Amino acid sequence: MARLTIRIDLPPAGQIGPGKAKLLELIGETGSISAAGRALDMSYRRAWLLVDAMNHIFKEPVVATMLGGKAGGGARLTPFGREVLQHYRRLEAKATSACKAQLSALEAALAKPAVASKPIPHDPDAAE
């Protein structure tokens, strides 16, 4: 099924798209930048850099972090971060709904995938 992917450019600071939105969701669910990054097959460093970038492009931080120690560290979405994520997801849903007919038309226009044929087994006795 065809789907719409939204990336919002926020000049001059940066952008937010499906990857950063999913990272925020997973931080909210797991309470950890590291766990969220692992769930996305992303290094901790990459996840941290994305969080840091988002914390700097908006007027308030979207993720708050706690230092490690006996109780361990952690991260959580700030109330502002939840708002940013909600705005993104609502925009994504409205755009998808508004474009439903066009997405269906594009999907209907796709070529049919070729049927893979079975390879012919090699006959060592056959003349070449």
VOTORFI-696333 format. One record per residue: residue number from 1; residue in three letters; x, y negated, z negated of N, C-alpha, C, O, CB in turn. Coordinates in Angstrom, 1 decimal, padded with zeros to 4 digits. Atoms other than C-alpha are relative to their C-alpha. Glycine has a CB too. Layout:
<rs>
R;resi;resn;n_east;n_north;n_up;ca_east;ca_north;ca_up;c_east;c_north;c_up;o_east;o_north;o_up;cb_east;cb_north;cb_up
R;NUM;ala;X;Y;Z;X;Y;Z;X;Y;Z;X;Y;Z;X;Y;Z
...
</rs>
This chain:
<rs>
R;resi;resn;n_east;n_north;n_up;ca_east;ca_north;ca_up;c_east;c_north;c_up;o_east;o_north;o_up;cb_east;cb_north;cb_up
R;1;met;000.8;001.2;000.0;000.0;000.0;000.0;000.9;-001.2;000.0;001.8;-001.3;-000.8;-001.0;000.0;-001.2
R;2;ala;-000.8;001.2;000.0;001.3;-003.4;000.9;-000.2;-000.8;-001.3;-001.3;-000.8;-001.9;-000.4;-000.9;001.2
R;3;arg;000.1;000.8;001.2;002.0;-005.7;-002.0;000.7;-001.3;000.2;001.7;-001.4;001.0;000.5;000.7;-001.3
R;4;leu;-000.6;001.3;-000.1;002.9;-009.3;-002.4;001.0;-000.2;-001.2;000.6;000.1;-002.3;-001.1;-001.1;-000.1
R;5;thr;-001.1;000.3;001.0;006.1;-010.3;-004.3;000.2;-001.5;000.0;000.4;-002.1;001.0;001.3;000.8;000.3
R;6;ile;-000.1;001.5;000.2;006.3;-013.8;-005.7;001.3;-000.3;-000.7;001.6;000.2;-001.8;-001.2;-000.5;-000.8
R;7;arg;-001.2;000.7;000.6;009.5;-015.7;-006.4;-000.3;-001.4;000.0;-000.5;-002.0;001.1;001.3;000.4;000.7
R;8;ile;000.3;001.4;000.1;009.0;-019.2;-007.7;001.3;-000.7;-000.1;002.1;-000.5;-001.1;-001.0;-000.3;-001.1
R;9;asp;-001.2;000.8;000.1;011.9;-021.6;-007.0;-000.3;-001.2;-000.8;-001.3;-001.9;-000.6;000.5;-000.4;001.4
R;10;leu;000.1;001.1;000.9;012.3;-024.2;-009.7;001.2;-000.9;000.1;002.0;-000.9;-000.8;-000.2;000.6;-001.5
R;11;pro;-001.2;000.8;-000.2;014.7;-026.7;-008.3;000.1;-001.1;-001.1;-000.9;-001.6;-001.5;-000.1;-000.7;001.4
R;12;pro;-001.2;-000.5;-000.4;017.2;-027.7;-009.3;000.6;001.1;-000.8;001.7;001.6;-000.6;001.0;-001.1;000.1
R;13;ala;-000.5;-000.8;001.0;017.5;-025.3;-012.1;000.1;001.5;000.3;001.1;002.2;-000.1;-000.9;-000.1;-001.2
R;14;gly;-000.1;-001.4;-000.3;016.7;-021.8;-010.8;-001.3;000.6;000.5;-002.0;-000.1;001.2;000.3;000.8;-001.3
R;15;gln;001.3;-000.6;-000.5;013.8;-019.4;-010.1;-000.4;001.1;-001.0;000.3;001.6;-001.9;000.3;000.6;001.4
R;16;ile;000.5;-001.2;000.8;011.6;-016.7;-011.7;-000.7;000.8;001.1;-001.5;000.3;001.9;-000.9;-000.5;-001.2
R;17;gly;000.7;-000.9;-000.9;010.4;-013.7;-009.8;-000.3;001.3;-000.7;-000.3;001.4;-002.0;000.9;000.3;001.2
R;18;pro;000.4;-001.2;000.6;009.4;-010.1;-010.4;001.0;000.7;-000.9;000.6;001.3;-001.9;-000.4;001.0;001.0
R;19;gly;-001.0;-000.6;000.9;012.7;-009.0;-011.9;000.1;-000.6;-001.3;000.1;000.0;-002.4;001.3;000.0;000.7
R;20;lys;-000.1;000.8;001.3;012.9;-011.7;-014.5;-001.3;000.2;-000.8;-001.2;000.3;-002.0;000.3;-001.5;000.2
R;21;ala;001.3;-000.2;000.7;009.2;-011.3;-015.3;000.0;001.4;-000.7;-000.4;001.5;-001.8;-001.2;-000.1;001.0
R;22;lys;-000.1;-001.4;000.6;009.7;-007.5;-015.9;000.9;000.0;-001.1;000.6;000.7;-002.1;000.4;001.0;001.1
R;23;leu;-000.9;000.1;001.1;012.7;-008.2;-018.0;-000.6;-000.6;-001.3;-000.5;-000.1;-002.4;001.3;-000.8;000.4
R;24;leu;000.7;000.7;001.1;010.7;-010.6;-020.2;-001.1;001.0;-000.6;-001.1;001.1;-001.8;-000.7;-001.3;000.5
R;25;glu;001.0;-000.9;000.5;007.9;-008.0;-020.5;000.6;001.1;-000.8;000.2;001.4;-001.9;-000.8;000.7;001.2
R;26;leu;-000.7;-001.1;000.7;010.3;-005.3;-021.5;000.7;-000.5;-001.3;000.7;000.3;-002.3;001.1;000.7;000.9
R;27;ile;-000.5;000.5;001.3;012.0;-007.5;-024.1;-001.1;-000.2;-001.0;-000.9;000.1;-002.2;000.7;-001.4;000.2
R;28;gly;001.1;000.1;000.9;008.6;-008.2;-025.5;-000.5;001.4;-000.6;-000.9;001.5;-001.7;-001.2;-000.6;000.7
R;29;glu;000.4;-001.3;000.4;007.8;-004.5;-025.7;001.1;000.7;-000.9;000.7;001.4;-001.9;-000.2;000.9;001.2
R;30;thr;-001.0;-000.8;000.8;011.2;-003.2;-027.0;000.7;-000.8;-001.1;001.3;-000.2;-002.0;001.1;000.4;001.0
R;31;gly;-000.7;000.8;001.0;012.5;-006.1;-029.0;001.5;000.0;000.2;002.2;-000.3;-000.8;-000.3;000.4;-001.4
R;32;ser;-001.5;-000.1;-000.3;015.9;-005.7;-027.3;000.3;-000.4;001.4;-000.3;000.1;002.3;000.4;001.4;-000.4
R;33;ile;-000.5;000.3;-001.3;017.7;-007.2;-024.4;000.7;001.2;000.6;000.5;001.5;001.8;001.0;-001.3;000.0
R;34;ser;-000.7;-001.2;-000.4;019.8;-004.1;-024.2;-000.9;001.1;000.5;-000.7;001.6;001.6;000.9;000.5;-001.1
R;35;ala;001.0;-001.0;-000.4;016.9;-001.7;-024.1;-000.8;-000.4;001.2;-001.0;000.4;002.1;-001.0;000.3;-001.2
R;36;ala;000.7;000.5;-001.2;015.1;-003.9;-021.6;000.9;000.2;001.3;000.4;000.6;002.3;-000.5;-001.5;-000.2
R;37;gly;-001.0;-000.2;-001.1;018.2;-003.9;-019.4;000.1;001.4;000.5;000.1;001.7;001.6;001.3;-000.6;-000.3
R;38;arg;-000.1;-001.4;-000.3;018.6;-000.2;-019.6;-001.2;000.5;000.8;-001.1;001.3;001.7;000.2;000.9;-001.3
R;39;ala;001.2;-000.4;-000.7;015.0;000.3;-018.6;-000.1;-000.4;001.5;-000.8;000.2;002.3;-001.3;-000.5;-000.7
R;40;leu;-000.1;000.5;-001.3;015.7;-001.7;-015.5;001.3;000.4;000.8;001.6;-000.1;001.8;-000.1;-001.5;000.0
R;41;asp;-001.3;-000.4;-000.5;019.0;000.1;-014.8;001.0;-001.2;000.2;001.6;-001.3;001.2;-000.2;000.8;001.4
R;42;met;-000.8;001.2;000.0;020.8;-003.1;-015.6;001.0;000.0;-001.2;000.6;000.4;-002.2;-000.9;-001.3;000.0
R;43;ser;-000.9;000.1;001.1;023.9;-003.7;-017.7;-000.5;-001.1;-001.0;-001.3;-002.0;-000.7;001.4;-000.4;000.5
R;44;tyr;000.4;001.0;001.1;023.5;-005.6;-021.0;000.5;-001.4;000.5;-000.3;-002.4;000.3;000.7;000.4;-001.3
R;45;arg;-000.5;001.3;-000.5;025.7;-008.4;-019.5;-001.0;-000.6;001.0;-001.3;-001.8;000.9;001.4;000.2;000.5
R;46;arg;000.9;000.5;-001.0;023.4;-008.8;-016.5;-001.3;-000.5;-000.6;-001.8;-001.5;-000.3;-000.3;001.1;001.1
R;47;ala;001.2;000.4;000.7;020.3;-008.8;-018.7;000.2;-001.3;-000.8;-000.7;-002.2;-000.8;-000.5;001.2;-000.9
R;48;trp;-000.2;001.2;000.9;021.8;-011.3;-021.1;000.2;-001.2;000.9;-000.3;-002.3;000.5;001.3;000.2;-000.8
R;49;leu;-000.2;001.2;-000.9;022.9;-013.6;-018.2;-001.4;-000.5;000.6;-001.6;-001.7;000.7;000.9;000.4;001.2
R;50;leu;001.4;000.4;-000.5;019.3;-013.6;-016.8;-000.8;-000.7;-001.1;-001.4;-001.7;-000.9;-000.7;001.2;000.5
R;51;val;000.7;000.6;001.2;017.9;-014.3;-020.3;000.5;-001.4;-000.2;-000.2;-002.4;-000.4;000.1;000.9;-001.2
R;52;asp;-000.6;001.3;000.3;020.4;-017.1;-020.8;-000.4;-001.0;001.1;-000.6;-002.2;000.8;001.5;000.2;000.0
R;53;ala;000.4;000.9;-001.1;019.6;-018.6;-017.4;-001.5;-000.5;-000.2;-001.7;-001.7;-000.1;000.1;000.7;001.4
R;54;met;001.4;000.4;000.2;015.8;-018.6;-018.2;-000.1;-000.9;-001.2;-000.9;-001.8;-001.2;-000.8;001.2;-000.2
R;55;asn;000.0;000.9;001.2;016.5;-020.1;-021.6;000.4;-001.4;000.3;000.1;-002.4;-000.4;000.8;000.6;-001.1
R;56;his;-000.5;001.3;-000.3;018.2;-023.0;-019.9;-000.8;-000.7;001.1;-000.7;-001.9;001.2;001.5;000.1;000.5
R;57;ile;000.8;000.7;-001.0;015.9;-023.7;-017.0;-001.3;-000.5;-000.5;-001.9;-001.5;000.1;-000.3;001.0;001.2
R;58;phe;001.3;000.5;000.5;012.8;-024.2;-019.1;000.3;-001.0;-001.2;001.4;-001.0;-001.7;-000.9;001.1;-000.5
R;59;lys;-000.2;001.0;001.1;012.3;-027.0;-021.7;000.2;000.6;-001.4;000.7;000.0;-002.3;-001.1;-000.9;000.0
R;60;glu;-000.2;-000.7;001.3;012.2;-024.4;-024.5;000.5;001.4;000.3;000.3;001.9;001.5;-001.4;000.1;-000.8
R;61;pro;-000.5;-001.3;-000.2;013.8;-021.0;-024.9;-001.2;001.0;000.2;-002.3;000.8;-000.4;000.8;000.5;-001.2
R;62;val;001.1;-001.0;-000.2;011.7;-018.0;-023.6;000.3;001.2;-000.8;-000.6;002.0;-001.0;-000.1;000.3;001.5
R;63;val;-000.4;-001.2;000.8;013.7;-015.4;-025.6;000.8;-000.6;-001.2;001.7;-001.4;-001.0;000.8;001.0;000.8
R;64;ala;-000.7;000.3;001.2;014.9;-015.8;-029.2;000.8;001.3;-000.4;000.2;002.4;-000.3;-000.9;-000.5;-001.2
R;65;thr;-000.9;-001.2;000.3;017.8;-013.5;-030.3;000.3;-000.1;-001.5;000.4;-001.2;-002.1;001.2;000.0;000.8
R;66;met;-000.4;000.0;001.4;018.8;-012.4;-033.8;001.3;000.8;000.0;001.5;001.8;000.7;-001.0;000.8;-000.9
R;67;leu;-001.3;-000.7;000.1;022.4;-011.4;-034.6;-000.1;001.4;-000.6;-001.0;001.6;-001.4;001.0;-000.9;-000.8
R;68;gly;000.0;-001.4;000.5;023.2;-007.8;-035.4;000.5;000.0;-001.5;000.7;-001.1;-002.0;000.9;000.9;000.8
R;69;gly;-000.3;-000.2;001.4;024.1;-006.5;-038.8;-000.5;001.3;-000.5;-000.8;002.2;000.3;-000.4;-001.2;-000.9
R;70;lys;000.6;-001.2;000.5;022.8;-003.9;-041.2;-001.4;000.3;000.6;-001.7;001.5;000.9;-000.1;-000.1;-001.5
R;71;ala;001.3;-000.2;-000.6;019.3;-004.4;-039.9;000.0;000.0;001.5;-001.0;000.3;002.1;-001.0;-001.1;-000.5
R;72;gly;-000.1;000.0;-001.4;020.5;-004.6;-036.4;-000.4;-001.4;000.6;-001.1;-002.1;-000.1;-000.8;001.1;000.7
R;73;gly;000.4;001.2;-000.7;020.0;-007.4;-033.9;-001.3;000.2;000.6;-002.1;001.1;000.3;001.1;-000.5;001.0
R;74;gly;001.3;-000.2;-000.7;017.1;-007.9;-031.6;-000.3;-001.3;000.8;000.4;-002.3;000.7;-001.1;000.3;-001.0
R;75;ala;000.4;001.1;-000.8;015.3;-010.2;-029.3;-001.5;000.0;000.0;-002.2;001.1;-000.1;000.6;000.0;001.4
R;76;arg;001.5;000.1;-000.1;011.7;-011.4;-029.0;-000.3;-001.1;001.0;000.4;-002.1;001.1;-000.7;-000.2;-001.4
R;77;leu;000.5;001.1;-000.8;009.7;-013.5;-026.6;-000.5;-001.1;-000.9;-001.1;-000.8;-001.9;-001.1;000.5;001.0
R;78;thr;000.6;001.1;000.8;009.0;-016.9;-028.0;-001.4;-000.2;000.5;-001.8;000.3;001.5;000.9;-001.3;000.2
R;79;pro;001.4;000.4;-000.5;005.4;-018.2;-027.8;000.1;-000.7;001.3;-000.8;-000.4;002.2;-000.7;-000.9;-001.1
R;80;phe;-000.1;000.7;-001.3;006.6;-020.4;-025.0;000.4;001.0;001.1;-000.1;000.9;002.2;001.1;-001.1;-000.1
R;81;gly;-000.4;-001.1;-000.9;008.2;-017.3;-023.3;-001.3;000.8;000.4;-001.4;001.1;001.6;001.0;000.9;-000.6
R;82;arg;001.2;-000.7;-000.3;004.8;-015.5;-023.5;-000.8;-000.9;001.0;-001.5;-000.3;001.9;-000.8;000.3;-001.3
R;83;glu;000.8;000.9;-000.9;003.1;-018.6;-021.9;000.6;000.0;001.4;-000.1;000.2;002.4;000.0;-001.4;-000.5
R;84;val;-000.7;-000.1;-001.4;005.7;-018.6;-019.0;-000.3;001.3;000.7;-000.7;001.2;001.9;001.5;-000.2;-000.2
R;85;leu;000.3;-001.3;-000.6;005.2;-014.9;-018.4;-001.5;000.1;000.4;-001.8;000.6;001.5;000.3;001.1;-001.0
R;86;gln;001.4;000.0;-000.3;001.4;-015.3;-018.5;-000.3;-000.9;001.2;-001.1;-000.5;002.1;-000.9;-000.5;-001.2
R;87;his;000.2;000.9;-001.2;001.5;-018.2;-016.0;000.5;000.7;001.3;-000.2;000.7;002.3;000.8;-001.3;-000.2
R;88;tyr;-000.5;-000.7;-001.1;003.7;-016.1;-013.7;-000.9;001.1;000.4;-001.3;001.3;001.6;001.4;000.5;-000.3
R;89;arg;000.8;-001.2;-000.3;001.5;-013.0;-013.9;-001.4;-000.5;000.6;-001.9;000.2;001.5;-000.2;000.8;-001.2
R;90;arg;001.3;000.5;-000.5;-001.7;-015.1;-013.4;000.1;-000.5;001.5;-000.7;-000.2;002.3;-000.6;-001.1;-000.9
R;91;leu;-000.3;000.5;-001.4;-000.2;-016.8;-010.3;000.1;001.2;000.9;-000.4;001.1;002.0;001.3;-000.9;000.0
R;92;glu;-000.2;-001.2;-000.8;000.9;-013.4;-009.0;-001.4;000.7;000.3;-001.6;001.1;001.5;000.9;001.0;-000.7
R;93;ala;001.3;-000.6;-000.2;-002.6;-012.0;-009.5;-000.9;-000.8;001.0;-001.6;-000.2;001.9;-000.7;000.3;-001.3
R;94;lys;000.8;000.9;-000.9;-004.4;-015.0;-007.8;000.5;000.1;001.4;-000.3;000.1;002.3;000.0;-001.4;-000.6
R;95;ala;-000.6;-000.1;-001.3;-002.0;-014.9;-004.9;-000.3;001.3;000.7;-000.6;001.3;001.9;001.5;-000.3;000.0
R;96;thr;000.3;-001.3;-000.5;-002.5;-011.2;-004.4;-001.4;000.1;000.4;-001.8;000.6;001.5;000.4;001.1;-001.0
R;97;ser;001.4;000.0;-000.3;-006.2;-011.6;-004.5;-000.4;-000.8;001.2;-001.2;-000.4;002.0;-000.8;-000.4;-001.2
R;98;ala;000.2;000.9;-001.1;-006.2;-014.5;-002.1;000.5;000.5;001.3;-000.1;000.2;002.4;000.6;-001.4;-000.3
R;99;cys;-000.6;-000.5;-001.2;-004.1;-012.6;000.4;-000.4;001.4;000.3;000.2;002.1;001.2;001.5;-000.1;-000.2
R;100;lys;000.4;-001.4;-000.2;-005.9;-009.2;000.2;-000.3;000.3;001.4;000.2;001.4;001.9;-001.2;000.3;-000.9
R;101;ala;000.4;-000.3;-001.4;-007.3;-009.4;003.7;001.3;000.0;000.9;001.4;000.9;001.8;-001.0;-001.0;000.6
R;102;gln;-001.2;000.1;-000.8;-003.9;-010.4;005.2;000.9;001.2;-000.3;001.5;001.7;000.6;000.7;-001.3;-000.2
R;103;leu;-000.8;-001.2;000.4;-002.1;-007.7;003.3;-000.5;001.3;000.6;000.3;002.1;001.1;000.1;000.2;-001.5
R;104;ser;000.6;-001.2;-000.7;-004.5;-005.1;004.6;000.2;000.0;001.5;000.5;001.1;002.0;-001.6;000.0;-000.3
R;105;ala;-000.2;000.1;-001.4;-004.2;-006.4;008.1;001.5;000.4;000.4;001.7;001.1;001.3;-000.3;-001.4;000.5
R;106;leu;-001.4;-000.3;-000.2;-000.4;-006.2;007.9;000.3;001.5;-000.2;001.0;002.1;000.6;000.9;-000.8;-000.9
R;107;glu;-000.1;-001.4;000.2;-000.6;-002.7;006.5;-000.5;000.8;001.1;000.1;001.8;001.5;-000.6;000.4;-001.4
R;108;ala;000.6;-000.7;-001.1;-002.9;-001.6;009.2;000.8;-000.1;001.3;000.8;000.8;002.2;-001.4;-000.5;000.3
R;109;ala;-000.8;000.3;-001.2;-000.5;-003.0;011.8;001.4;000.8;000.0;002.1;000.8;001.0;000.3;-001.4;000.2
R;110;leu;-001.2;-000.7;000.1;002.4;-000.8;010.6;000.0;001.2;000.9;-001.0;001.9;001.1;000.3;000.5;-001.4
R;111;ala;-000.1;-001.3;-000.8;003.7;002.0;012.9;-000.1;001.2;-001.0;000.3;001.1;-002.2;001.4;000.0;000.7
R;112;lys;000.1;-001.3;000.8;003.0;005.5;011.7;001.4;000.5;-000.2;002.1;000.6;000.7;-001.0;001.0;000.7
R;113;pro;-001.3;-000.6;000.2;006.0;007.1;010.1;000.2;001.3;000.8;-000.8;002.1;001.0;000.2;000.3;-001.5
R;114;ala;-000.3;-001.1;-000.9;007.6;009.7;012.3;000.0;001.3;-000.9;000.4;001.2;-002.1;001.4;-000.1;000.7
R;115;val;000.1;-001.2;000.7;007.0;013.3;011.2;001.4;000.7;000.2;001.9;000.9;001.3;-001.1;001.0;000.5
R;116;ala;-001.3;-000.6;-000.1;010.3;014.9;010.3;-000.1;001.4;000.5;-000.9;002.2;000.0;000.7;000.0;-001.4
R;117;ser;000.0;-001.3;-000.5;011.0;018.0;012.3;001.0;000.8;-000.8;002.0;000.3;-001.2;000.3;000.0;001.5
R;118;lys;-000.9;-000.9;000.7;012.7;021.0;010.8;001.2;000.2;000.9;001.1;000.4;002.1;-000.6;001.4;-000.3
R;119;pro;-001.2;-000.2;-000.9;016.3;021.4;012.0;000.0;001.5;000.5;-000.4;002.4;-000.2;001.3;-000.3;-000.9
R;120;ile;-000.1;-001.4;-000.5;016.9;024.4;014.2;001.2;000.6;-000.6;002.3;000.1;-000.5;000.1;-000.1;001.6
R;121;pro;-001.2;-000.7;000.7;019.1;026.9;012.4;001.0;000.4;001.1;000.7;000.7;002.2;-000.5;001.3;-000.7
R;122;his;-001.1;-000.3;-000.9;022.4;027.5;014.0;000.2;001.5;000.1;000.2;002.3;-000.8;001.4;-000.6;-000.5
R;123;asp;-000.1;-001.4;-000.3;022.7;030.9;015.7;001.5;000.2;000.4;001.9;-000.2;001.5;-001.0;000.5;001.1
R;124;pro;-001.4;-000.2;-000.3;026.4;032.0;015.6;000.2;000.8;001.2;001.3;000.8;001.8;000.7;000.6;-001.2
R;125;asp;-000.1;-000.9;-001.2;025.7;034.5;018.4;-000.4;-000.7;001.3;-000.2;-000.1;002.4;-000.8;001.3;-000.2
R;126;ala;000.5;000.7;-001.2;024.2;032.0;020.8;001.2;-000.6;000.8;002.2;-001.0;000.2;-000.9;-001.1;-000.4
R;127;ala;-001.0;000.6;-000.8;026.3;030.8;023.7;-000.1;-001.5;-000.1;-001.2;-002.1;-000.2;-000.1;000.4;001.6
R;128;glu;000.0;001.4;000.2;027.4;027.2;023.4;000.5;-000.7;001.3;000.5;-001.9;001.4;000.8;-000.5;-001.1
</rs>
